[in-house]
Amino acid sequence: MQLDVSHISIQYQDNVVVDDVSFQLAPASLAAIVGPNGAGKSSLLKGILGIHPLKKGNVYFNGQTLSSVRPHIAYVPQRESVDWDFPATVLDVVLMGRYPHLNWWKRYRSIDFNIARKSLEQVNLIDLADRQIAQLSGGQQQRVFLARALAQEASIYFMDEPFAGVDAATEKNIVSVLKELQAGGKSIMVVHHDLQTIRSYFSSILLLNKKVIAFGPTDEVFTPERIQQTYQRESLLL
């Protein structure tokens, strides 16, 4: 699915946090959104997804508006934004990803359970399917929400810091899943902070500091000069 973002701006009270941002994400892209704290990375995702209203601009998915394609869009929020005390099992949470595919009486079918379990297998959590979500570690919780997105069988995925607070093994597992999605023709946008892993994880990168500093293939865009411009620092280890 192609994403077209055209001149969008997002404002919180009197503060413009995303300013006239435009870019085009091609199908089968695995892209990072990179920039300093307060650069508008999470706000950009929320604006694209209609979670926060746009001050101006337009967003299209394959030429269609968000409301027309919403079942085909998956979102993995920051783990800190989720109420993990909600009384639900791991399987219950992953099944929520099947909601856009349910029939009119909104009852889960055997295919929904099968897809949910397959999604848990992809993130190596099938053995914890009956565990209460609050009993999991931070990294396990992150993988549960990734599994929920996988169960949705979306065409484009938006993920807000999916590697935050996870161990190296979990991060490796998540990266493997993302690359499998890309190989299957899916598009993925990820808010990411670790500059050391950009080149090995992502095929393209959006450098953002309220405005777009640069966007394109990682090998072309991820240069010391543009990183310096994005972070407004004298030097940065790449």
N, C-alpha and C positions, 0 to 999 in steps of 0.2 A: 504494500500500500504506500502510495506517495503522499507525503505531507508537504503542504504549501502554507507557509507562514508569511503574511504580507503586512508589513508596517504596523505591527501590534505594539501597543503601549499599555502598561498596567500601573495603576496608581493605588496606594494605600493612604487614605486621607489626603494630605497635601504632598506626599512623597511619591515621585515617579520612580518605580523600581525596575521597570523594563521600558526602554525608550526606543520606539521606532525600529523594532526588530523584524528582519525579513530573512528567510532562508528557505531552501527546498531540500527535503530529505527524500532521497530516491528509495525505491523498494529494495529490500534485502540489504539495508544499511545497519551497521552497528556503530553508533555515534555517541561520543562523550560530550557532555556540556561541562565546561571547565572555566573557573574564574574564582576570584577571591570571595571571602565571606561578604554577604551583602550585595553581591553582583546581580542578584535577581534570578538565579538558576532555578530554585524551587518555584518561585513565582511564575517563571516562564512556563514550566510544566503545567501549573495550575491554570494559567490563562489558556493554554492550548486545549486543556481538558474541560474548560468551562467551569472549573471549581471557583475561580475568581473572575469577575467580569472584566472584559477588556475596556480600556478607555477609548481605544480606537483600533482599527485594523481588522483583518479577517484571517480565518484559519480554514483550510479545506483539506479533506482527505479524499484522494482520487477525484478531486473536483466537487466533492459533496460536503455539506455542512456536518458538524459534529452530531447533531441529532439524527441524521440519516444513517450514520455508521457506528453509533456508540457501542453496539454489541461486539464490534470487531476491534475495540480498543481496550487494552488492559493497563492498569496502573498499580504500581507497587510503591506505596508511600514510605516516608521515613518511619523507621521502627518506633521512634520516640513519639510519633503522633497517634499511635494505636493504643486503645485501652486493652491491655493484655489480661486484665482481671475478668474480662467477659467470660461467662461460663460456657465454654465450647471446647469440643475435642479438636485435634488436628484435622481429622477427616471432615468435621463439620465446617471448619474454616475453608478448606480447599473446595468443598462442594459449593461454597458461595460463588466460586468462579463459573459454575455451570448455570447460574440463574438466568443469564440472557438467552440460554438455549431451551429453557423449560417451556412446556406447552401451557395452554391457557389456564389450566387448573393448578399450575405451579407445584407439581409433585416430581420428585427425583425418580428417574428410571434406572434400570440396571446399567445402561450405557453411561449415565452420569457417574455412578459409583465406580465403574470401571475406569473411566477417564481420570477421575480424582485419584484413584489408587495408582494409576500409571504415572500421574504427575508427581506423586509422592516418591515413587521409585526413582524418577529422574533426579530428584534432589536428595536421594538416599535417606528418606525419612519414613519409609513404609512401615518399619517396625514400631513407630511411635504414633500410628494412626489413631489409636484410642486414648492417647494421652491428653490430659487437659492442657490447653495452650499456655496457661500461666505457669506450668511446671517446666517449660522448656528453657534452654539457655537462649541468650540473645541471638547467637548465630543460627540456632535451630528455628527460632521464631522468624528470622529473616527468610530462611529457606521455605517455611510454610507459606509465607505470603508470595514468594516466587512460585510455589506449586499452585497456589490459587490462581495466579495469572496464567500459568501454563494450562490449567484445566479449562480456562475460558476459551482456549483455542483462538486467540485473537490474531489479527493481521499486523498490528503495530503495538509495541509495548513501551511504556514510559516508566522509568524506575528512578526513584529519588534516593540516592546514596545507598544502593543495595549492599555495598561492601563495608559499611560503617559498623564497627564493633564486632566483626567476624574474624575467626582465626584463618590461618593460611590455607588449611584444607578446605574450609567452607568457601573461601574466595575462589579457590581453584575450581571447585564444583560449580559455582555460579557462573564463572567465566565459560566453562565448558558448555553449560546449558545455553548461555546466550549465543555462543558461536554455532551451536546446533540450530537454534532458531533462525539465525541469519542464513545458514546453509539451506534451510527449508524455505527461504524466500520472505521471512518475516523482517520487519523493521524494528529497531530498538534504539531508544534514546535514554542515556544514563547520566544522571548527575554524578560526577566523579571528582575526587580530590587528589588522589595519589598520582603525581606527575611521573613518577618512576615507571608506572605500568601502562601509560597511555599508548605507547607504540606497540606493545605486544597484545593489548586487549582490543583496541578500537580501530576500525577502518577509516573513520572520519571524526572530526572534532569541531565543535563550536566553541570558540573562545568568546566569553561574554563578560562584560563589565557594564551592566545596564544597557549598553549598546553592543552590537556585534562587532568584535574586533577582527575576527576572521572566521571563515567556515569553509571546510573542504577536506580533501584526503589528508590523513594524519601526516604522512611523509612530507606533504607540501606546506601544511599550516603550522605544524608543531615545531616552530623555530625559536631560538633564544630571543630574537628581536620581538617576535609577536607575544611570547610569554611575558617578556619584560613590559611590553605595552599593556598587556592585560592586567598584570599584577602591580604595575607602576612601581617596580623595584629596580635597583641598580643591577642586581645579579640574582640568579636563581639556579640552583643545581638541577640539571636535567639528566 
